[in-house]
Amino acid sequence: MAACCIEFSLRCPSDTRRFALASPFHPQNPTPLRLNYLLLPAFSSPNPKKISYSSAPRRNFVTVKSHMATGEKPISEERMLVYVPPHPLIKHWVSVLRNEQTPSPIFRNAMAELGRLLMYEASRDWLPTVVGEIQTPMDIASVEFIDPREPVAVVPILRAGLALAEYASSILPATKTYHLGYQKNFPKAYEYLLLIPCWQQISAVAAPPALQKLSENFPGLQVYTGIIDPTVNDKGFIIPGLGDAGDRSFGT
């Protein structure tokens, strides 16, 4: 599975397919279903702030009175939300990834492009901003910037997540990148503890069994995925899926 996690608060755009994941999970259930695969932190503050930005030579700086312009809270904080953005480019890159004849360099590029689009969709309404006025070459203009004091933590899951998160720094300002290693068939004697206050996830492809487990363990999770496939095989690979995304991304 190729996944990238980003910590944040998020609201879904109106044109995105949303599904509310109930328990138990039924793929054919007509009830809308909401997915989240990305983690991004955006912490709002009730106190107004001031930031100075450099401007045209006529003024040394313009003081910007700012506020946190984050989106509304998710519709439900107790259900996992799954989003499948209906963008033609997302469908295109998923199709490139599915093709077994796609060579490794093109596969990795397709994974990066898909990650770029999913991150764009996932960050549509939650990024904190600062607003105010600034000097243009002609006059004073109202402006709105992404608040650089609220960094976004991008956490690609090794290995395929590296390709999925390749364009994170060009899409999301003020990002911090961490890495999470994952081992298949890890000894069951080990205990796991994951402490994340608020997180989202993006994935190239998802399947109901994994979504069901995520829903049971992480209520309120937000998942963005390129497509939902019907099932997984006895080895844990998504069917029809796209094969081992890590091997195909790095030619191993």
Secondary structure, DSSP 8 states (H G I E B T S, - for coil): --EEEE-------TTSEEEEE-SS--TT--S-BEE--B-------SS-EEEEEE--TT-SEEEEEE--------S-SSSEEEEE---HHHHHHHHHHH-TT--HHHHHHHHHHHHHHHHHHHTTTT--EEEEEEE-SSSEEEEEEE-TTS-EEEEEBTTHHHHHTTTHHHHSSSEEE--B---TT--TTS------SS-EEEES-B-HHHHHHHHHH-TT-EEEES-B-SEE-TTS-EESS-S-HHHHHHT-
